[in-house]
Amino acid sequence: MTAPHVPNEPATPTREGGLVRLRLDVSYDGTDFSGWARQPGRRTVQGVLEDALAKQPPGASVPRSVVVAGRTDAGVHASGQVVHVDVEPMSGEPSSRRLTVDDRGIPDLERMRHRWNRILPADVRVLGARIAPEGFDARFSATRRHYRYQVSDAPWGVDPLRRHDTLAWGRPLSVEAMNDASQVLLGLHDFAAYCKQREGATTIRELQRLRWRRVAEHEVHVEVSADAFCHSMVRSLVGALLLVGDGRRTVGWPGDVLDSQVRESSVAPAHGLTLVRIDYPPDAELAARAEQTRNVRTALPGTE
């Protein structure tokens, strides 16, 4: 089967005009990537994934563009990324006798997953592949995204084996102070002060979880969840709260920054951040959720 080109942000239903939507669950080490999105002359996660999906035996699917649940910046990792792609079912017999095809014209996706992972570089893996339920959209159907940021406050820096996914912070951190400062940031706000502005994009988000915990003597993690995030939002929040944790800013300062609507420059480095999970509603609610998400939130309730 062959697949038509799909733009990055489609509104295509799961099955339209004979197309079948596939969901892929993906993990990657972002260290050597220039972010998710394909860019000319740069190594990106989208680029290497699409290249692998295209390198199939004759008669198998050749997707040209995948749609991602949440784009990640250069250096950011993912253990639970989700993408979808719309493909055209195969007609006739597969060219490989080892490749079985179901009654929808879709090859054995478990076997295809193994093929893709043999082609992919070691820093990207397809963890799962299946036909998506009706109405599924990797980006617009998502109800929340979950990130984790890892920090070492050891006086000697970070364990060399963890240097690619954990930030070395040379000052001792107070988890209690960072959690106290986080409380005012939770809920529905305009996070313009914590986002890199993009033309036509809203900065209004509902921050649902922002919780710090010490997992080892010199290691601190923060778990951050929201319905969606604007560009650099997680790293900006982390950067501001680390300054509270080491005593250089007061507990009330991150809230003051939020209220100011003025972009704050204390952005934590990318390599400590990992996208760990994407949540979706029950199958029957996927299409409705996608439609709701496409209605861009432009003002806080009561301020329209």
Buried (B, 14 or more C-beta within 10 A) or exposed (E): BBBEEBEBEBEBBBBEEEBBBBBBBBBBBBBEBBBBBBEEEEBBBBBBBBEBBBBBEEBBBBBEBBBBBBBBBBBBBBBBBBBBBBBBBBEEEBEBEEBEBEEEBBBBBEBBBEBBBEBBBEBBBBBEBEBBBEBBBBBBBBBBBBBBBBBBBBEEBBEEEBBBBBBBBEEEBBBEBBBBBBEBBBEBBBBBBBBBEEEEEBBBBBBBBBBBEBEEEBBBBBBBBBBBBBBBBBBBBBBBBBBBBBEEBEBEBBBBBBEEEEBBEBBBBBBBBBBBBBBBBEEEBBBEBBBEBEEEBEEEEEEE
